């Protein structure tokens, strides 16, 4: 695991015991529909297409590396989440996964709300026309300027993350003559089965106000005494890349218990529960994510059951899928550069991108799939590690996978399920240029976030 590796990242020469690696797939040319976006297929010549456009054309027109986002798939996933939860619940797309003005417009057209966690995300949302009342503002350390702006604009809800934020938001609302709708984020002591770095509901972390020790109850009490705040509910988020609903069941039970305490002590039944996001997607064929309608039914049943047991009216549910919507809709296209076989170990395949366009493998020890997409091949499978061009041994895109043994420099390979957190967390490490995001739909492709240029880099360097 990367946490025990060299600080620069996973050791490049890790050798695991024989039999550790899964057997190669029966067909290296097959595309698992769980992992790839819905319009991805291979044409008659064996090349991958998305939205009816082949990757050779996309590479020629937009260059590599580049993110290609299947707009039809994105919109379909928005509708699936909206339909699954219906009119009695709210779906907030988590903008941190990936946000652009085009995405904001798609969300608005498909009827979803938007969750932001910085002034920059708020600016993007508003500039693209998202109504302020359909925006939720998160963050564990919102600046006073961000709070003032959000309150002044009339955002639909601000999620309070600390006792200090209760005072700050209340003060801003009072100065502006507004009554701001708020939720309180609580940490419920549930650690989801996920990587430690992205598990966010156990007490020893920076987010939220703990249920333990009565802290969350005290936060509710203080908020209810402030005329400039309207407390509409409790917010809980238990982690990321979660497949098991058991953590949500424990979390919902504890949140409902808090709602019962609030009713008993203050005579108020809070009308909403936000259960956050964190639902997983398929990065590899081994992953088995749930469909939105299954998630909606499970969460609704959990909350209803717990409220009935406590004698509470069932509150309105909110959820915040981000990765679950955008993650599967995009892939990153690379050109193969050098190929370096290491006898008895694996073959290193270097591409023209790397950790600057996908930091998740180095940061979270994340696993990805990869495929040769410019052609098909009948060659034998070879165990590969796909690496980038950066000066780091931890610059790994795909740790271990199989590609055809006749792979050659100039071939195009693609890593699916890179719609979430790849462009959002991209960097200029080694003064690399962040790739473009290209939306593809019905035989047309257009840039929605352009590729950076060297002029962009120099424009920030004041000399």
Long-range contacts (C-beta under 8 A, 24 or more apart in sequence): 1-365, 2-362, 2-363, 2-364, 2-365, 2-394, 3-196, 3-365, 5-394, 6-393, 6-394, 8-392, 8-393, 8-394, 9-355, 9-362, 9-392, 9-393, 9-394, 9-395, 9-396, 10-361, 10-362, 10-365, 10-393, 10-394, 10-396, 10-399, 11-393, 12-387, 12-393, 12-394, 12-396, 13-345, 15-345, 21-383, 21-400, 22-286, 24-381, 24-383, 24-402, 25-285, 25-381, 25-402, 28-371, 28-372, 28-377, 28-381, 28-402, 28-403, 28-404, 29-371, 29-372, 29-376, 29-377, 31-371, 32-282, 32-285, 32-369, 34-282, 34-285, 34-287, 34-288, 34-289, 35-282, 35-283, 35-284, 35-285, 35-287, 35-328, 35-369, 35-416, 35-417, 36-328, 36-331, 36-416, 36-417, 37-70, 37-73, 37-328, 37-329, 37-330, 37-331, 37-416, 38-70, 38-72, 38-73, 38-76, 39-70, 39-72, 39-73, 39-440, 40-70, 40-331, 40-416, 42-376, 45-375, 46-375, 46-376, 47-373, 47-374, 47-375, 48-371, 48-373, 48-374, 48-414, 50-331, 50-440, 51-440, 51-441, 51-442, 51-443, 51-444, 51-445, 52-442, 52-443, 53-440, 53-443, 53-444, 53-445, 55-333, 55-373, 55-374, 55-412, 55-414, 56-374, 56-412, 58-333, 58-438, 58-440, 58-445, 59-333, 59-335, 59-374, 59-412, 61-445, 62-436, 62-438, 62-445, 62-447, 62-451, 63-436, 63-451, 64-333, 64-334, 64-335, 64-352, 64-353, 64-412, 64-435, 65-332, 65-333, 65-334, 65-335, 65-351, 65-352, 65-353, 65-357, 65-435, 66-332, 66-333, 66-435, 66-436, 66-437, 66-438, 66-451, 67-330, 67-331, 67-332, 67-333, 67-357, 67-418, 67-419, 67-422, 67-423, 67-435, 67-436, 67-437, 67-438, 68-330, 68-331, 68-332, 68-333, 68-438, 68-440, 68-445, 69-326, 69-329, 69-330, 69-419, 69-437, 69-438, 69-439, 69-440, 69-448, 70-329, 70-330, 70-440, 70-441, 71-106, 71-329, 71-439, 71-440, 71-441, 72-441, 72-442, 73-328, 73-329, 74-103, 74-106, 74-325, 74-326, 74-329, 74-419, 75-106, 75-109, 75-110, 77-292, 77-324, 77-325, 77-326, 77-328, 77-329, 78-106, 78-107, 78-110, 78-111, 78-112, 78-325, 79-110, 79-111, 80-291, 80-292, 80-293, 81-112, 81-292, 81-319, 81-321, 81-324, 81-325, 82-110, 82-111, 82-112, 83-292, 83-293, 84-291, 84-292, 84-293, 84-295, 84-296, 84-297, 85-292, 85-296, 85-317, 85-319, 86-296, 88-316, 88-317, 89-296, 89-300, 89-316, 89-317, 89-318, 89-319, 90-316, 90-317, 90-318, 90-319, 91-318, 91-319, 91-320, 91-321, 92-136, 92-274, 92-318, 92-319, 92-320, 93-320, 93-321, 93-322, 93-325, 93-326, 94-277, 94-320, 94-321, 94-322, 94-323, 95-121, 95-124, 95-125, 95-322, 96-121, 96-322, 96-421, 96-424, 97-322, 97-323, 97-325, 97-326, 97-327, 97-419, 97-420, 97-421, 97-424, 98-322, 98-326, 98-330, 98-419, 98-420, 98-421, 98-422, 98-423, 98-424, 98-437, 99-124, 99-125, 99-424, 100-124, 100-437, 100-448, 100-449, 101-127, 101-128, 101-448, 102-128, 102-439, 102-448, 103-326, 103-448, 104-128, 104-129, 104-130, 105-129, 108-134, 113-156, 115-320, 115-322, 118-146, 119-143, 119-145, 119-146, 119-149, 122-146, 122-149, 122-150, 122-153, 122-155, 126-153, 132-156, 136-183, 136-274, 136-320, 138-185, 140-206, 140-207, 140-208, 142-168, 144-168, 144-172, 147-172, 148-172, 148-175, 148-176, 151-176, 151-178, 151-180, 152-176, 152-178, 154-178, 156-181, 157-181, 157-182, 157-183, 157-232, 158-182, 158-183, 159-183, 159-184, 159-185, 159-235, 159-274, 160-184, 160-185, 160-209, 160-219, 160-223, 161-185, 161-207, 161-208, 161-209, 162-209, 163-209, 163-219, 163-222, 166-219, 166-222, 166-223, 166-226, 166-229, 169-229, 170-223, 170-226, 170-228, 170-229, 171-228, 173-228, 173-229, 174-227, 174-228, 178-228, 179-227, 179-228, 179-229, 179-230, 180-228, 180-229, 180-230, 181-230, 181-232, 182-223, 182-229, 182-230, 182-231, 182-232, 183-231, 183-232, 183-233, 183-234, 183-235, 183-272, 183-274, 184-209, 184-216, 184-219, 184-220, 184-223, 184-231, 184-234, 184-235, 185-209, 185-235, 185-236, 185-237, 186-210, 186-211, 186-216, 186-219, 186-234, 186-235, 186-236, 186-255, 186-258, 187-211, 187-236, 188-236, 188-238, 188-250, 188-251, 188-254, 188-255, 189-254, 190-238, 190-247, 190-250, 190-251, 190-254, 191-238, 191-239, 191-247, 192-238, 192-239, 192-240, 192-242, 192-244, 192-247, 192-278, 193-242, 193-243, 193-244, 193-247, 194-239, 194-240, 194-241, 194-242, 194-278, 195-241, 195-364, 195-365, 195-366, 197-363, 197-364, 198-239, 198-240, 198-241, 198-364, 199-238, 199-239, 199-240, 200-237, 200-238, 200-239, 200-240, 201-236, 201-237, 201-238, 201-239, 201-247, 201-251, 207-237, 208-235, 208-236, 208-237, 211-254, 211-258, 216-258, 217-258, 217-261, 217-262, 217-265, 220-258, 220-262, 220-266, 221-265, 221-266, 224-266, 224-268, 231-268, 231-270, 232-270, 232-271, 232-272, 233-270, 233-271, 233-272, 233-273, 233-274, 233-315, 233-316, 233-318, 234-258, 234-259, 234-270, 234-272, 234-273, 234-274, 235-273, 235-274, 235-276, 236-273, 236-274, 236-275, 236-276, 237-275, 237-276, 237-277, 237-278, 237-320, 238-276, 238-278, 239-278, 240-277, 240-278, 240-280, 240-323, 241-278, 241-280, 241-281, 241-323, 242-278, 242-279, 242-280, 243-279, 243-280, 243-287, 243-288, 243-289, 243-290, 245-290, 245-295, 245-298, 245-299, 245-302, 248-275, 248-298, 248-299, 248-302, 249-302, 251-275, 252-299, 252-302, 252-303, 252-306, 253-302, 253-306, 256-303, 256-306, 256-307, 256-309, 256-310, 256-312, 257-310, 259-307, 259-310, 259-312, 259-315, 260-310, 260-311, 260-312, 263-312, 269-312, 269-313, 269-315, 270-315, 271-315, 271-316, 272-315, 272-316, 272-317, 272-318, 273-303, 273-315, 273-316, 273-317, 273-318, 274-317, 274-318, 274-319, 274-320, 275-299, 275-303, 275-317, 275-318, 275-319, 276-319, 276-320, 277-319, 277-320, 277-321, 277-322, 277-323, 277-324, 278-323, 279-321, 279-323, 279-324, 280-323, 280-324, 281-323, 281-324, 281-327, 281-328, 281-417, 281-420, 282-328, 282-417, 283-366, 283-367, 283-368, 283-369, 283-416, 283-417, 284-367, 284-368, 284-369, 285-369, 289-324, 292-321, 292-324, 295-319, 322-420, 323-419, 323-420, 323-421, 326-419, 326-420, 327-417, 327-418, 327-419, 327-420, 327-421, 328-416, 328-417, 328-419, 329-419, 330-417, 330-418, 330-419, 330-422, 330-437, 331-414, 331-415, 331-416, 331-417, 331-418, 332-357, 332-358, 332-414, 332-415, 332-418, 332-422, 332-435, 333-373, 333-412, 333-413, 333-414, 334-386, 334-397, 334-412, 334-413, 334-414, 334-415, 335-410, 335-411, 335-412, 336-407, 336-408, 336-409, 336-410, 336-411, 336-412, 336-413, 337-389, 337-409, 338-409, 339-407, 339-408, 339-409, 341-382, 346-382, 346-383, 346-384, 346-385, 346-400, 347-382, 347-383, 347-384, 347-385, 348-384, 348-385, 348-387, 349-384, 349-385, 349-386, 349-387, 349-403, 349-407, 349-413, 350-387, 350-388, 350-389, 351-386, 351-387, 351-388, 351-389, 351-397, 351-413, 352-389, 353-388, 353-389, 353-397, 353-432, 353-435, 354-387, 354-388, 354-389, 354-390, 354-395, 354-397, 354-432, 355-388, 355-390, 355-392, 355-394, 355-395, 355-396, 355-397, 355-427, 355-429, 356-388, 356-390, 356-426, 356-427, 356-428, 356-429, 356-430, 356-432, 356-434, 357-388, 357-422, 357-423, 357-426, 357-432, 357-434, 357-435, 358-397, 358-415, 358-418, 358-422, 358-426, 359-422, 359-425, 359-426, 359-427, 360-421, 360-422, 360-425, 361-396, 361-397, 361-398, 361-399, 362-392, 362-394, 362-395, 362-396, 363-425, 365-399, 367-398, 367-399, 368-397, 368-398, 368-401, 368-415, 368-416, 368-417, 368-418, 369-398, 369-401, 369-415, 369-416, 369-417, 370-397, 370-398, 370-401, 370-403, 370-413, 370-414, 370-415, 371-403, 371-413, 371-414, 371-416, 372-403, 372-404, 372-407, 372-411, 372-412, 372-413, 373-412, 373-413, 373-414, 374-411, 374-412, 374-413, 375-411, 377-404, 377-406, 377-407, 378-404, 379-404, 379-405, 379-406, 379-407, 380-404, 380-405, 381-405, 382-407, 386-413, 386-415, 389-430, 389-432, 390-429, 390-430, 390-432, 391-430, 423-449, 428-452, 428-457, 431-457, 433-457
